[in-house]
Amino acid sequence: MSVPQELKHVCRVIHPTQGLPADNNHDPSNIVFYKGRYYLWYTQHMRQEPYGHFAGCKIMCVTSPDGEHWGEPADALLPGAAGSWDEGGVLTANVVYTDGRYYMWYVGVPKGYSDENELPRSCSWAAAATPDGPFVRGTRMPAIGPGAPGEWDDFAVDDITALYWKGEWRIYYKGTSRAQRDPDLTQVGFAQAPSITGPYRRNEHNPVIRGHAFSVWPYQNGLLLLTGLKDRAHEGYIYRGDWNDPRGKQYLYYSEDGIAFEPCCEFENRASGIFVPPGEAAQDIRNYWGVTVNTRNAHLGRYIERFDFVLSGE
């Protein structure tokens, strides 16, 4: 694999901002630029259950003219109607533009969902003419749900990133198995389709890497990825226990085929979203930037902050 040499020298630098979502908000989306404004979507939990995962969540949107000063948030997607597969909560948005519309991929859970029960976590999409919405659901049932019994993703699929790459649509997603539900051991795979709306078929090489609350995006001739997990299983917990656990390392990864990912450099990351610049600017990693989740203590007090990609020595 031929890794672009500059990726071996990338560092993360926090970029001060005003107005990014504070406590009780996380799972940031990718960043979209539209008519002079940057758009960011994120998950908001019920205030009385600040980190009760999945149930009661909704998706919010906040915008900025410069990526530094962010305005007032607004509802972007609410839980589905009574009786729907996503009535219990919606979260973890990823938004892409194609064929004149903006498509929001998201996770949904049914009414009565809890982290302990057997109800599914599935994914689908809603579409809008502009990033301001309204986003209208495009399917009555999930576009992709848990895999067959015994598969690596037979309990849940979530955290989707959608991208058009090498002549096809891919949705990268996190999979959880019934046999192993530890959030620090989840894995990432992808499904392919000729259209953003599917139908999607799982790739035969799944899963392709460990990951949780990951980001994947095009860079030059390949893909970059931040997995959100430490490099070794059972070392350096983040998503259970202590987010500031000093054990283990995290990396920025590169892949030429979107299947085999090679670590390029150490790179701290939890849940993140990336802005991909247009045109020639996309050839230089220093023109990219992102947002990520941080915490005020071991695991709670989560907030969103911006970071820049810089090269060591600059």
C-alpha positions as CSV (number, residue, x, y, z in Angstrom):
1,M,0.0,0.0,0.0
2,S,1.3,3.4,-0.9
3,V,0.5,5.8,1.9
4,P,0.8,9.6,1.1
5,Q,4.0,10.6,3.0
6,E,2.4,13.7,4.7
7,L,0.0,11.5,6.5
8,K,2.9,10.1,8.6
9,H,3.3,13.6,10.1
10,V,-0.2,14.7,10.8
11,C,-1.1,16.2,14.2
12,R,-4.4,17.2,15.8
13,V,-4.6,20.8,17.1
14,I,-7.7,22.1,18.9
15,H,-9.2,25.1,17.2
16,P,-11.0,27.5,19.6
17,T,-14.7,28.2,18.8
18,Q,-17.8,29.7,20.2
19,G,-21.3,28.1,20.4
20,L,-20.5,24.5,19.6
21,P,-22.9,22.1,21.5
22,A,-22.0,21.6,25.1
23,D,-23.1,19.1,27.7
24,N,-25.7,16.5,26.7
25,N,-24.9,16.7,23.0
26,H,-22.5,14.4,21.0
27,D,-22.3,12.1,17.9
28,P,-21.3,14.9,15.6
29,S,-21.9,14.5,11.8
30,N,-19.7,15.4,8.9
31,I,-19.7,19.1,8.1
32,V,-21.5,20.4,5.0
33,F,-20.9,23.8,3.3
34,Y,-23.9,25.4,1.7
35,K,-24.5,29.0,0.5
36,G,-21.9,30.5,2.8
37,R,-22.6,28.5,5.9
38,Y,-21.2,25.4,7.5
39,Y,-23.8,22.8,8.8
40,L,-23.2,20.4,11.6
41,W,-25.7,17.8,12.9
42,Y,-25.5,16.1,16.2
43,T,-27.4,13.9,18.7
44,Q,-29.3,15.4,21.7
45,H,-30.5,13.2,24.5
46,M,-33.4,13.8,26.8
47,R,-32.4,16.2,29.6
48,Q,-33.7,13.9,32.3
49,E,-31.6,11.0,30.9
50,P,-28.4,12.8,29.9
51,Y,-26.6,9.7,28.5
52,G,-29.3,7.1,28.2
53,H,-28.1,5.8,24.9
54,F,-30.5,5.7,21.9
55,A,-33.9,6.0,23.5
56,G,-35.4,9.5,23.4
57,C,-32.7,11.0,21.2
58,K,-33.3,13.5,18.4
59,I,-31.0,15.1,15.7
60,M,-30.2,18.8,15.9
61,C,-28.5,21.1,13.5
62,V,-26.2,24.1,14.1
63,T,-24.6,26.4,11.5
64,S,-21.7,28.8,11.2
65,P,-20.5,31.4,8.7
66,D,-16.8,30.6,9.4
67,G,-16.5,27.3,11.3
68,E,-15.6,29.2,14.4
69,H,-18.8,31.0,15.6
70,W,-21.8,28.8,15.8
71,G,-25.4,29.9,16.1
72,E,-28.6,28.6,17.8
73,P,-29.4,25.0,17.2
74,A,-32.6,23.7,15.6
75,D,-34.4,20.4,15.3
76,A,-33.4,18.5,12.2
77,L,-35.0,15.1,12.6
78,L,-37.3,13.9,15.4
79,P,-38.3,10.3,16.3
80,G,-40.7,8.6,14.0
81,A,-44.5,8.4,14.2
82,A,-46.3,6.0,16.5
83,G,-45.8,2.4,15.4
84,S,-42.8,3.2,13.2
85,W,-39.4,1.3,13.5
86,D,-37.7,4.5,14.7
87,E,-40.4,5.7,17.1
88,G,-38.1,5.3,20.1
89,G,-35.3,7.7,19.0
90,V,-33.1,8.9,16.2
91,L,-29.4,9.8,16.3
92,T,-25.9,9.8,14.7
93,A,-26.5,11.7,11.4
94,N,-24.3,11.7,8.3
95,V,-25.4,14.0,5.4
96,V,-24.3,13.7,1.7
97,Y,-25.4,15.6,-1.4
98,T,-26.3,13.8,-4.7
99,D,-28.7,14.2,-7.5
100,G,-29.9,17.6,-6.3
101,R,-30.9,16.5,-2.8
102,Y,-29.3,16.1,0.7
103,Y,-29.5,12.6,2.2
104,M,-29.3,12.2,5.9
105,W,-28.4,8.7,7.1
106,Y,-29.3,8.1,10.7
107,V,-29.8,5.4,13.4
108,G,-33.3,4.6,14.7
109,V,-34.6,2.5,17.5
110,P,-38.2,1.3,18.2
111,K,-40.4,2.3,21.2
112,G,-39.3,0.6,24.4
113,Y,-35.6,0.3,23.4
114,S,-33.1,0.0,26.2
115,D,-29.4,-1.0,26.2
116,E,-30.4,-4.3,27.8
117,N,-33.2,-5.6,25.7
118,E,-33.2,-7.4,22.4
119,L,-34.8,-4.7,20.2
120,P,-32.8,-3.8,17.0
121,R,-30.7,-0.8,16.1
122,S,-31.1,-0.1,12.4
123,C,-30.4,2.6,9.9
124,S,-32.1,4.5,7.1
125,W,-32.2,7.9,5.3
126,A,-34.3,11.0,5.0
127,A,-33.9,13.6,2.2
128,A,-34.3,17.3,1.8
129,A,-33.8,19.9,-1.0
130,T,-31.4,21.9,1.2
131,P,-29.4,21.3,4.4
132,D,-32.0,23.4,6.2
133,G,-34.6,20.7,5.7
134,P,-37.2,19.6,6.2
135,F,-35.8,16.1,6.0
136,V,-38.5,13.6,4.9
137,R,-38.0,9.9,5.5
138,G,-37.6,7.9,2.3
139,T,-38.4,4.4,3.6
140,R,-41.0,2.8,5.8
141,M,-38.6,0.2,7.0
142,P,-34.8,0.4,7.7
143,A,-32.5,0.5,4.7
144,I,-30.1,-1.7,6.5
145,G,-30.6,-3.6,9.8
146,P,-28.8,-6.3,11.8
147,G,-27.2,-9.2,10.0
148,A,-28.2,-12.8,10.0
149,P,-27.9,-14.8,13.3
150,G,-24.3,-15.7,14.0
151,E,-22.9,-12.9,11.9
152,W,-20.6,-10.2,13.3
153,D,-23.3,-7.6,13.1
154,D,-26.4,-9.6,14.1
155,F,-27.3,-7.4,17.1
156,A,-27.1,-3.9,15.8
157,V,-25.9,-1.6,13.0
158,D,-25.3,2.1,13.5
159,D,-22.9,5.0,13.0
160,I,-23.2,5.1,9.2
161,T,-21.0,7.1,6.9
162,A,-22.1,7.3,3.3
163,L,-19.8,8.1,0.4
164,Y,-19.6,7.8,-3.4
165,W,-16.3,6.2,-4.2
166,K,-14.9,4.3,-7.2
167,G,-18.2,4.4,-9.1
168,E,-20.5,3.1,-6.3
169,W,-22.1,4.1,-3.1
170,R,-20.8,2.7,0.1
171,I,-22.2,2.9,3.6
172,Y,-19.6,2.1,6.3
173,Y,-21.2,1.1,9.5
174,K,-20.5,-0.2,13.0
175,G,-21.7,-3.7,13.7
176,T,-22.3,-5.3,17.1
177,S,-22.8,-9.0,17.6
178,R,-25.1,-10.7,20.2
179,A,-22.1,-12.7,21.4
180,Q,-20.0,-9.6,22.0
181,R,-21.7,-6.4,22.9
182,D,-18.8,-4.6,24.5
183,P,-18.7,-1.1,22.9
184,D,-14.9,-1.1,23.0
185,L,-14.8,-4.2,20.8
186,T,-17.2,-3.3,18.0
187,Q,-16.2,-3.6,14.4
188,V,-16.7,-1.7,11.1
189,G,-17.8,-3.0,7.7
190,F,-19.6,-1.7,4.7
191,A,-22.3,-2.3,2.2
192,Q,-22.5,-1.3,-1.5
193,A,-25.1,-0.1,-3.9
194,P,-25.4,1.7,-7.3
195,S,-27.6,4.3,-5.8
196,I,-27.6,6.3,-2.6
197,T,-31.0,4.8,-1.7
198,G,-29.8,1.2,-2.3
199,P,-30.5,-1.7,-2.2
200,Y,-27.3,-2.4,-0.3
201,R,-25.4,-5.6,-0.2
202,R,-22.8,-6.4,2.5
203,N,-19.2,-6.7,1.4
204,E,-17.7,-10.2,1.6
205,H,-14.6,-8.9,3.4
206,N,-16.6,-7.6,6.4
207,P,-15.7,-6.6,9.0
208,V,-12.7,-4.6,7.8
209,I,-11.4,-2.9,11.1
210,R,-12.3,-2.4,14.7
211,G,-14.3,0.8,15.3
212,H,-16.9,2.8,17.2
213,A,-18.2,6.3,16.4
214,F,-15.8,6.4,13.5
215,S,-15.2,8.7,10.6
216,V,-14.2,7.7,7.0
217,W,-13.7,10.1,4.1
218,P,-12.0,10.3,0.7
219,Y,-8.4,11.6,0.5
220,Q,-6.4,11.7,-2.8
221,N,-6.7,8.2,-4.2
222,G,-7.9,6.4,-1.1
223,L,-9.8,6.7,2.1
224,L,-8.9,8.0,5.6
225,L,-10.4,6.7,8.8
226,L,-10.5,7.5,12.5
227,T,-12.0,4.5,14.3
228,G,-12.7,5.9,17.8
229,L,-11.2,2.8,19.5
230,K,-7.7,2.1,20.9
231,D,-5.4,0.0,18.8
232,R,-5.7,-3.2,20.9
233,A,-8.7,-5.0,22.1
234,H,-9.2,-4.9,25.9
235,E,-6.6,-2.1,26.2
236,G,-7.4,1.6,26.7
237,Y,-11.2,1.6,27.1
238,I,-13.1,4.7,25.9
239,Y,-16.8,3.8,25.5
240,R,-17.1,2.1,28.8
241,G,-15.3,3.1,31.9
242,D,-12.8,6.0,31.5
243,W,-12.7,8.0,28.3
244,N,-9.3,9.3,29.5
245,D,-7.8,5.9,30.0
246,P,-4.1,6.4,29.1
247,R,-3.6,2.8,27.9
248,G,-3.4,2.0,24.2
249,K,-3.1,4.3,21.2
250,Q,-5.3,5.7,18.5
251,Y,-4.3,6.2,14.9
252,L,-5.3,7.9,11.6
253,Y,-5.6,5.2,9.0
254,Y,-5.3,5.1,5.2
255,S,-6.6,2.6,2.7
256,E,-6.3,2.3,-1.1
257,D,-9.3,-0.1,-1.5
258,G,-11.4,0.8,1.5
259,I,-10.9,-2.7,2.9
260,A,-7.3,-2.9,4.2
261,F,-6.5,0.1,6.5
262,E,-3.0,0.9,7.5
263,P,-2.1,3.2,10.5
264,C,-0.3,6.4,9.4
265,C,0.3,8.3,12.7
266,E,-1.0,8.5,16.2
267,F,-4.1,10.6,16.3
268,E,-6.5,11.1,19.3
269,N,-10.1,10.6,18.5
270,R,-13.5,9.8,20.0
271,A,-16.7,10.5,18.0
272,S,-15.8,12.8,15.1
273,G,-17.0,14.4,12.0
274,I,-14.9,15.8,9.1
275,F,-15.2,18.7,6.7
276,V,-13.9,17.7,3.2
277,P,-12.9,20.7,1.1
278,P,-13.8,20.9,-2.6
279,G,-11.6,20.8,-5.7
280,E,-7.9,21.1,-5.5
281,A,-8.0,21.9,-1.8
282,A,-8.9,18.3,-1.2
283,Q,-5.3,17.2,-2.2
284,D,-3.8,18.8,1.0
285,I,-4.7,17.3,4.4
286,R,-4.2,20.8,6.0
287,N,-7.3,22.1,4.3
288,Y,-9.5,19.5,6.2
289,W,-10.8,20.0,9.7
290,G,-13.2,18.3,12.0
291,V,-15.2,18.2,15.2
292,T,-14.9,15.7,18.0
293,V,-16.4,14.8,21.4
294,N,-14.5,15.4,24.6
295,T,-15.4,15.0,28.3
296,R,-15.0,17.1,31.4
297,N,-14.4,14.0,33.5
298,A,-14.0,10.3,33.2
299,H,-17.0,9.7,31.0
300,L,-19.7,12.3,31.4
301,G,-19.8,16.0,30.7
302,R,-19.5,15.5,27.0
303,Y,-19.1,18.4,24.6
304,I,-18.1,19.0,21.0
305,E,-14.9,20.9,19.9
306,R,-13.2,21.7,16.6
307,F,-9.8,20.4,15.6
308,D,-7.5,21.1,12.6
309,F,-5.1,18.8,10.8
310,V,-1.6,20.2,10.8
311,L,1.8,18.7,9.9
312,S,4.4,18.3,12.6
313,G,7.0,21.1,12.6
314,E,4.7,23.7,11.2
